[in-house]
Amino acid sequence: MATRRALHFVFKVGNRFQTARFYRDVLGMKVLRHEEFEEGCKATCNGPYDGKWSKTMVGFGPEDDHFVAELTYNYGIKDYKLGNDFKGITVASSQAVSNAKKLEWPLTEIAEGVFETEAPGGYKFYLQNRSPPQSDPVLKVTLAVSDLQKSLNYWSNLLGMKIYEKDEEKQRALLGYADNRCKLELQGIKGAVDHAAAFGRIAFSCPQKELPDLEDLMKREKQKILTPLVSLDTPGKATVQVVILADPAMAADKSDEWFAKQIKRK
């Protein structure tokens, strides 16, 4: 499973100017690419909307070896109701902490050297006041689950992730495909996971040849497939193949997106 890795998280944003200011001027990320679309994505990249939308990829480094954010903007929609599904992204960057203080961006120190802040729209980020690792400053994405053990079975036994940490008392677990890559943290909550209108999704890459077998596995295990295997063209980049799945402990409309590696160059 070493060739698999976490790619990006998809956020819906209502204010592109303030959102860009946060990711660029506070976090210190760079705009990697920007695309405009006249109609909705056939893999629902922009959510259940059919109109004009845009996608901006931002990160600390190239998409090929960094975990990045995909910012989707649906024209005419200024805000989205938050649910309890997305718990935050943790970033190691003393520079981001310094930037936030300099710009007077709201920060709350929740533990020694750890600051909580929010991107426009209410999405939480946790900034560790230390030097980032060489591989990638983005350490983990934390998502809520209604049944931790069911979710662990899904991600570990079916999708092949390694369990790095597990705390039954705190109902949390940390998983990943490689020691030096962004991890997925699962946080158990009481009650159902509510995605509301702002729901996003986390995307992973794997070799193209594995996707049909992955889809077949989910069918045999009677797991939900939100979007069967489909090819997506990306202007200026490779065409990718995608299958969109759903963790059973994240409710029916929560998805994780599996991309094949590059299959043809435009």
C-alpha positions in Angstrom: 0.0 0.0 0.0 3.0 2.3 0.0 2.0 3.7 -3.4 -1.3 5.0 -1.9 -1.4 8.4 -0.2 -3.7 11.1 0.9 -4.0 13.8 -1.8 -6.3 16.6 -0.7 -9.5 17.7 1.1 -12.3 19.4 -0.7 -13.8 22.5 0.9 -16.8 24.5 -0.3 -16.0 28.2 0.1 -18.4 31.2 -0.2 -15.9 34.1 0.0 -13.0 33.6 -2.4 -11.1 36.8 -1.4 -11.1 36.1 2.4 -10.4 32.4 1.8 -7.4 33.2 -0.4 -6.1 35.5 2.2 -6.2 32.8 4.9 -4.5 30.1 2.9 -1.9 32.4 1.3 -1.2 35.0 3.9 -1.9 33.1 7.1 -1.0 29.5 6.4 1.6 30.4 3.8 0.3 28.1 1.1 0.7 28.8 -2.7 -1.9 28.7 -5.4 -1.0 25.6 -7.5 -3.7 25.8 -10.1 -7.1 27.4 -10.8 -9.8 26.1 -13.1 -13.2 27.5 -14.1 -16.2 25.3 -15.1 -19.5 26.1 -16.8 -21.4 23.2 -15.4 -21.3 20.8 -12.4 -18.8 18.1 -12.1 -19.9 14.6 -13.1 -18.2 13.3 -9.9 -19.9 16.0 -7.8 -16.6 17.7 -7.1 -18.5 20.9 -6.4 -21.3 19.3 -4.5 -24.9 18.9 -5.7 -24.8 22.0 -7.9 -25.2 22.2 -11.7 -24.2 25.8 -12.4 -20.9 27.6 -12.9 -18.1 26.9 -10.4 -14.4 27.1 -9.9 -11.7 25.0 -8.3 -8.5 26.3 -6.8 -5.8 23.9 -5.5 -3.5 25.4 -2.8 -0.7 23.8 -0.8 2.8 24.1 0.7 4.3 22.4 -2.3 3.4 20.5 -5.5 0.4 18.2 -5.5 2.6 15.2 -6.5 4.2 15.1 -3.0 2.1 17.3 -0.7 -1.3 17.2 0.9 -3.3 20.2 -0.5 -6.6 21.8 -0.2 -9.2 21.9 -3.0 -11.3 25.1 -2.7 -14.5 24.8 -4.7 -16.6 27.9 -5.3 -20.1 27.8 -6.6 -21.1 31.1 -8.2 -24.0 32.7 -6.4 -23.7 30.7 -3.1 -22.1 32.8 -0.4 -22.1 30.5 2.6 -22.7 26.9 3.6 -24.1 25.5 6.8 -21.5 23.5 8.8 -22.2 20.1 10.2 -20.2 18.1 12.8 -18.2 16.0 10.3 -15.1 18.0 9.7 -13.0 18.4 12.9 -10.0 20.1 11.5 -6.6 20.0 9.8 -3.4 20.1 11.8 -0.4 22.0 10.4 3.1 22.3 11.8 4.3 25.8 11.0 5.8 28.4 13.3 5.6 30.8 10.3 1.8 30.3 10.1 1.5 31.2 13.8 3.6 34.2 13.3 1.6 35.3 10.2 -1.7 35.0 12.1 -0.4 37.1 14.9 0.9 39.7 12.6 -2.3 39.9 10.6 -4.4 39.8 13.9 -6.1 36.7 12.6 -8.0 35.1 15.6 -6.0 32.5 17.4 -6.7 30.5 20.6 -3.9 28.5 22.3 -5.6 25.2 23.3 -2.4 23.5 24.4 1.2 24.5 24.8 2.4 25.6 21.3 -0.9 24.6 19.6 -3.3 27.2 18.3 -6.8 26.8 17.0 -8.0 29.1 14.2 -10.7 29.1 11.5 -10.6 29.6 7.8 -13.5 31.6 6.3 -16.6 29.5 6.5 -15.8 28.2 9.9 -13.4 25.3 9.0 -11.0 24.6 11.9 -7.2 24.5 11.6 -4.8 23.6 14.4 -1.4 25.3 14.1 1.6 23.8 15.9 4.2 26.4 16.7 7.3 24.5 15.5 9.3 23.9 12.4 7.5 21.8 9.8 8.8 18.4 8.8 10.7 18.3 5.5 8.1 16.2 3.8 5.0 18.3 4.4 3.7 20.7 7.0 0.2 19.2 6.9 0.2 16.5 9.5 -3.4 15.2 9.7 -7.0 15.6 8.7 -9.5 14.9 11.5 -13.0 13.6 10.6 -15.9 12.5 12.8 -17.3 9.0 12.9 -20.3 7.5 14.6 -18.7 4.1 15.2 -14.9 4.1 15.6 -14.5 0.3 15.3 -16.6 0.1 12.2 -14.7 2.9 10.7 -11.3 1.3 11.6 -12.4 -1.9 9.9 -13.3 0.0 6.8 -10.1 2.0 6.5 -7.6 -0.6 7.8 -9.0 -4.0 6.8 -10.7 -2.9 3.5 -8.5 0.0 2.4 -5.2 -1.1 3.8 -4.3 1.8 6.1 -1.9 1.3 8.9 -3.2 2.1 12.4 -0.5 4.4 14.0 -2.5 5.2 17.2 -5.7 4.1 18.9 -7.2 5.4 22.0 -10.4 3.7 23.1 -11.0 6.1 26.0 -10.8 9.2 23.8 -12.4 7.4 20.9 -9.8 8.4 18.4 -7.4 6.7 16.0 -4.7 7.8 13.6 -4.2 6.0 10.3 -2.0 6.4 7.2 -0.2 4.9 4.3 3.3 6.2 5.1 5.2 7.5 8.2 6.1 10.8 6.6 2.7 11.6 4.9 -0.5 13.3 6.0 -2.5 11.0 8.2 -6.3 10.5 8.7 -7.5 10.9 12.2 -10.9 9.4 13.2 -12.7 11.0 16.1 -15.7 9.1 17.5 -18.7 11.2 18.4 -22.0 10.5 20.1 -24.9 10.4 17.8 -25.0 10.7 14.0 -22.6 12.5 11.8 -24.2 15.5 10.3 -22.7 16.8 7.1 -25.1 19.7 6.5 -24.4 21.7 3.3 -20.7 22.3 3.8 -19.7 18.7 3.6 -16.4 18.0 1.9 -14.4 14.9 1.1 -10.9 13.5 1.4 -9.1 12.2 -1.7 -6.5 9.5 -2.0 -4.3 8.3 -4.8 -3.6 4.7 -5.8 -2.3 3.0 -9.0 -4.8 2.9 -11.8 -4.8 -0.9 -12.0 -6.0 -1.2 -8.4 -9.2 0.9 -8.9 -11.4 -1.8 -10.5 -10.4 -4.4 -7.9 -11.1 -1.8 -5.1 -14.5 -1.1 -6.5 -15.2 -4.9 -6.8 -14.1 -5.4 -3.2 -16.5 -2.7 -2.0 -19.3 -4.4 -3.9 -18.5 -7.8 -2.4 -18.4 -6.3 1.1 -21.7 -4.5 0.4 -20.1 -1.1 1.0 -21.6 2.0 -0.5 -20.2 3.3 -3.8 -21.4 6.9 -4.4 -19.8 7.2 -7.9 -18.7 4.2 -9.8 -15.4 4.3 -11.6 -15.3 7.3 -14.0 -12.6 9.2 -16.0 -12.2 12.9 -15.3 -10.4 15.3 -17.7 -8.4 18.1 -16.1 -7.2 21.0 -18.3 -3.4 21.0 -18.5 -3.1 17.9 -16.4 -3.5 14.1 -16.8 -6.8 12.5 -17.1 -7.6 10.6 -13.9 -9.9 7.8 -13.0 -12.0 8.2 -9.9 -14.2 6.0 -7.7 -16.1 7.7 -4.8 -16.7 5.6 -1.7 -18.4 6.2 1.6 -17.3 5.2 5.1 -20.3 3.5 6.8 -19.5 5.4 10.0 -19.5 8.8 8.3 -23.1 8.4 7.0 -24.3 7.9 3.5 -23.4 11.2 1.9 -19.8 11.4 3.2 -17.3 10.3 0.7 -13.7 9.5 0.2 -12.4 9.8 -3.3 -9.9 7.4 -4.9 -7.9 8.7 -7.8 -5.8 6.6 -10.2 -2.3 7.9 -11.0 -1.8 9.7 -14.3 -3.1 7.7 -17.2 -2.7 10.1 -20.2 -1.2 13.5 -20.7 -3.1 16.3 -22.4 
